[in-house]
Amino acid sequence: MATRILVVDDEQIIRESLSFVLKKEGYQVEEAPNGVEALRKHEERPFDIIITDIEMPEMRGMDLLDRISQRTPQTFVLIITAFASIETAVEALRKGAFDYILKPIEFDDMLHRVKKLIEHRTLSSENSLLRQELNRTYDF
C-alpha cells in the first residue's frame, strides 16, 4: 500500500510542486491550503506523513502539529518554513515534528527525508511485531 502524504501550505505553487514530485515517486498525495482543511482530511482518513508550513491563515502549522500529535502520534509531521529561527525549530521538534525544513525546498533533500521516515516507520513496525512474536513464543 502506498504511503499517504498530505501537503499543507497556503502557497499553491509550493503545494502543487511538492505534490508533483512526491506523486512521481509513487506516493499517494493530497493537498490542503491550511491547517483547518488538513485536520478535516486527516480525521476522515489519516495520513502517514504530513508536510506543513508554519505560517498559514486559519490555523498555524504548529497548532496543526499539536493536534496531530495528540490524535495520531504515529503520523510523522515535517515542518517547512521560510522564517527560520532556532526557537521555532526547537519548538517544532519538542512538539513532535520529525524534521524541520527551510524554504526554498530542495526536492531531492525532501525526498530523502520522506524515504528516511518511511524506513523508520517500517523498522518500528517490524520491531513491534518481532517483540509480540517473542512474547507469545516465550511467554511464561
N, C-alpha and C positions, 0 to 999 in steps of 0.2 A: 504494500500500500504506500502510495506516495506521501511524502511529508507535506503536511498542510502548513502554509505560511501566510500570515496576514501582514500586509504592508500598510502602515498608518502614517500619513503625512498630509498636511494641508496644502502642500505644493503638488499639483497634479503631475508636473513633469518628473518629479522625484518618484512619486508612486508608480507611474507608468514605466519609467526606466528600470527601477528595481524589479517590478513585476515581470517585465520582458526578460531580463537577464535570468531571473530565478526560474521562470517557466521554461526557458531554453534549456536549463539544466535538468528539467523533468519534475520540478516541484509543483505542487498544486497551490496556486497563489490567488489570494483575494486582496482587495484594496478597501481602505476606509479613509475618508478625508479628515476624521477627527476621532478623539477618544470615545465619545458617546456612541458613534456608529460602530467603532471597533468592539466595544464592550457588548453591544447588542448582537453583533455577528458571532462573537466568541461564546456568548451564552447559548445561542442557537445550536452551534456545533463547534466545540473547542478546537483551537489550533495547536499545533506542536510548537511553533515558533511565531512570535510577534516581533516585528521590527517597527519601532515607533520613534517619531520625532519627539523632542521635549516640548517645544513651543508650538502650541496649536490652539485655535479657538475652541470654546465649549468645554473641553477637558484636556488639561495638560498631559503630556506623556508620563510624568511622574505619578500623577493621580491614576492614570490607567495602569501603570506598573503596580501601584499599591493594590488596586482591586484584583488584578490578575493574580498577583502573588498570594492573596488571601483566598481566592476562589479556586484556582487551579495551579498549585505550586509546581506541578510537573511541566507547565508551559514555560519555555525559555523566552526571555524578553531581551532583545537587543535594543539599546538606546542609540539614536543618531541625533546629532545636533550641530548647528553651525556656531553656537555660542558656547564654546568650550571653556570650562574652568575646572580647577581641581576640586572645588567644592561640589559642583554638580556631578562630577564623575564619582566622587566618593559617596555622595548621597544615593546615586543610582545603584551602585554596587551594593551598598548597605541595605537598600530596599529590595534587593533580589534580582537586579538585572544581571544577566550573564556576561554582557560585554557593553562597551561604550565606544561608539564610532563617530569620528568627526567628518563633517561635510567639508569639501566635496567628497562624495563617496567614491572610493576606488572599488570597482566591481569585482576585480579578482580577489581583493582583500575580503570583501563581503562574502563572496562565495566560499573562500577558505574558512571563514569564521562559522558560516552556516554548516559546512561539512563537519567541522570540529564539534559543533553542537550535536549533530546527528550521531556522530561516533560516540560522544559522551553518553547520550541517551541510550544507544544500543548496548554499550558496555554496562551501564547501570541496570538495564533490564535483564541482561544475561546474568549479571552478578546476583540479582534478586532471585531469579529462577533457580540458579545453582544453590543458593542458600536454602531455598524452600525444599529442593530435592534432597540436600544433605540432611536437613532437619527431619524430613519424612523417612528417609532411609535409615538414619542412625538415631532415631528418637527413642529414648529410653523411657 
